[in-house]
Structures are given as C-alpha cells and as structure tokens.
Amino acid sequence: MPQGRSYIKSSLNSNIILRMSSSTVSTVAIAGITGKLGQLIAKAVLGYPQANIRGFCRDQSKLSPDLSSDPRVTILQGSSDDPAAARKAVQGSDVVICAYLGPNDFMVQSQKILIDAAEAEKVPRYIASDWALDYTKLKLGDLPPKDPMIEIKAYMETKKDIKGVHILNGAFMQLVQMAFQQDPVGYWGSGDEKWDFTSYETCAEYTAAIAMDPSAVGVIKGPFPNPPNPCPHFRQKVPITHTVRGDRVSFKESADIFTKQNGKKPNMKLLGTQAELREKMDEAREKGEIGWPNVML
Ligand SMILES: NC(=O)c1ccc[n+]([C@@H]2O[C@H](COP(=O)([O-])OP(=O)(O)OC[C@H]3O[C@@H](n4cnc5c(N)ncnc54)[C@H](OP(=O)(O)O)[C@@H]3O)[C@@H](O)[C@H]2O)c1
C-alpha cells in the first residue's frame, strides 16, 4: 500500500476538511443525532461557520454535552414514528440528514416519515441513512441488511421536489479493525479482494461537505478519476471531496496494518471460497434463517 495512504490515517486527511463559506446551506436537520455517526456529522457540520443544526432524537440525554450546549444546535425530542414531530424537526432546513440505524422495518418506516415531512416542509435534499457498500448493484433480498437502502432510494425516486443523496463509502474501517480482535478471525475468498473502507470520522467530514453543497445529489461514491457529475460545485471549489472513500485495501492488507499498529498478528482462518460463501448464504436464505449474513463470519 502506498505510504501515507493508509485508511487508518484517512481521518487525518486535512485535504477533505474544507469549509465553504459561499454555500447557501445554513440549516442542517439531523435525525438520529445521538448516534455515533450522527454526533460526528453534527460536529463536522459545526465546522462550517454559517451552519446551524436541528437535531431530532428520542432521548436528548444521549447527546454529548458539547453538542447539546452549542448555541447553534437546536434539539427537538420526539418519536421517529410521529409525522408531526418529524415535520417540526425539519422545518426551515436546507437539507435533512438521516443517521438512524435499526431493524429493517424501522429503517424503512422511519425514513419514509422523515422524507414525507421534509417534502411537506419544502426541504430540497435528503441524505439517506446509507454510508454503505454499493448496494445499487443489489436486488431486494440479495443482502437483506441493505434492503431498506434499496427501498428508500426507490422511494426518493418517486419524489419530484426533494432529491435523494446516497453516500456509498464502503465499510467503516474501525469495524474491520475490531474484527481482528477475534481469535481466530475468519475470512472467505483469497483475502486479496479489495474492499472500500472509510473511518467514521472521515465519513462525517465527507457528509458535512456534501450537506453544505446544495448541488450534491444522487449516488455519491468514489474516488472518481474525474470529479463526479452530480457535484459540479465540487469541481470548482472542493478538489478533494469528490471522493467518499478513505481507501481500498484487502483483508490481508488490513491485517498487516492491524499488526503494525498493535504489534500483534491476527490469527486468520480461511473459511472457504467466495463461491462456497455464496452457496451457504443462498441456503440460509432459502431456509428463511434470520440473521443469515452471519454465515459470513
Ligand atoms: N458501512 C458500514 O460499515 C457501516 C457500519 C455501521 C453503520 N453504518 C451506517 O451508519 C449510519 C449510522 O450508524 P451508527 O453506527 O451511527 O448507529 P448508532 O450509533 O447505533 O446510532 C443509531 C441512531 O438511530 C437512532 N435510533 C435507533 N432506533 C431508533 C428508534 N426506534 N427511534 C428513534 N431513533 C432510533 C438512535 O437513537 P438512540 O441514541 O436513542 O438509540 C441513534 O441516534 C447508518 O446509516 C448505518 O447504515 C455503516
């Protein structure tokens, strides 16, 4: 892996932390602001001097004191299944970011309520609760945890006055690093297949930059050989944010990084080929096994 490109360091890449004072975006609504990513996004958004936040959550005591005491943050407590509360939360916003995470039914229903609320309040953009691998290549049922993302993207496409934004950054690199704590840690395939990884922190910075750019709409993934079409504003003013990927590394390369950082080599166990994994996943799905993606572990 090239020196200095380690995904471990991706959150320290100051190039991506660009503050656009010319942005017309001033009010950012964040649903699920108490979550891990939600709080990091809120902090990144506050890096833009003109930005104010409307945070929507069910229990504001979970919010870190620096956010709850910030005069630019307004917290609206309410239930995610209450359309009136959702409408109040997004009122006057330039963009809504959803950072919910929960069971599939919740992800679909709560986001539809939020999208309808945003549409009714004439908010022009909705950043879906994705931050995922490229699920646009999947059909419903291929990978059930991604089904809500497919459904919400399709729902956004039925809307005329509000545009969907879908950030596809790959996996959070902290999660694979956590996996290496297991003994043994299983893997499928050759271990040389490349994966997209981004740290939570870098992802929050990308999301804030995208939120502040009114022209950033559609599927955003990267990096791109050239700046992406959906973000013409980036082309002129933000040379680096046209990527939402920290790095692309294989499982074996990730293990090497882990070893260098922790002085301990993970005990890696080959579980089978990619074709065998596919077979096991298909079998589990046919049997209707709940949590069938666990066959991957
Ligand atoms: N690519 C990856 O590797 C990866 C990995 C993990 C997550 N993600 C994505 O990152 C996003 C956020 O994940 P996260 O790790 O920040 O999740 P998290 O820390 O678990 O936060 C989830 C948020 O959803 C809220 N929530 C959950 N159930 C709710 C309910 N019934 N009613 C109201 N609010 C509810 C939580 O509120 P409370 O604080 O009140 O519980 C919290 O604010 C999701 O879009 C997820 O798909 C991606």
The ligand as an ORCA input file, in Angstrom:
! r2SCAN-3c Opt
* xyz 0 1
  N     -20.618      0.881      6.211
  C     -20.504      0.455      7.454
  O     -19.564     -0.300      7.775
  C     -21.484      0.874      8.490
  C     -21.400      0.351      9.781
  C     -22.263      0.819     10.756
  C     -23.213      1.790     10.421
  N     -23.293      2.260      9.147
  C     -24.295      3.287      8.786
  O     -24.108      4.433      9.604
  C     -25.372      5.006      9.948
  C     -25.464      5.265     11.439
  O     -24.880      4.220     12.167
  P     -24.294      4.419     13.657
  O     -23.182      3.459     13.798
  O     -24.056      5.869     13.949
  O     -25.543      3.901     14.512
  P     -25.861      4.134     16.044
  O     -24.696      4.677     16.790
  O     -26.471      2.859     16.531
  O     -26.996      5.261     16.025
  C     -28.274      4.982     15.544
  C     -29.183      6.183     15.717
  O     -30.516      5.738     15.373
  C     -31.384      6.073     16.465
  N     -32.461      5.090     16.585
  C     -32.370      3.733     16.556
  N     -33.595      3.188     16.763
  C     -34.453      4.228     16.929
  C     -35.851      4.325     17.164
  N     -36.634      3.231     17.260
  N     -36.395      5.552     17.270
  C     -35.630      6.667     17.156
  N     -34.307      6.651     16.929
  C     -33.717      5.451     16.826
  C     -30.504      6.021     17.693
  O     -31.144      6.708     18.744
  P     -30.762      6.411     20.291
  O     -29.445      7.090     20.508
  O     -31.873      6.999     21.046
  O     -30.653      4.916     20.421
  C     -29.254      6.699     17.158
  O     -29.425      8.087     17.153
  C     -26.423      4.070      9.360
  O     -26.831      4.617      8.135
  C     -25.687      2.772      9.056
  O     -26.195      2.119      7.911
  C     -22.435      1.841      8.181
*
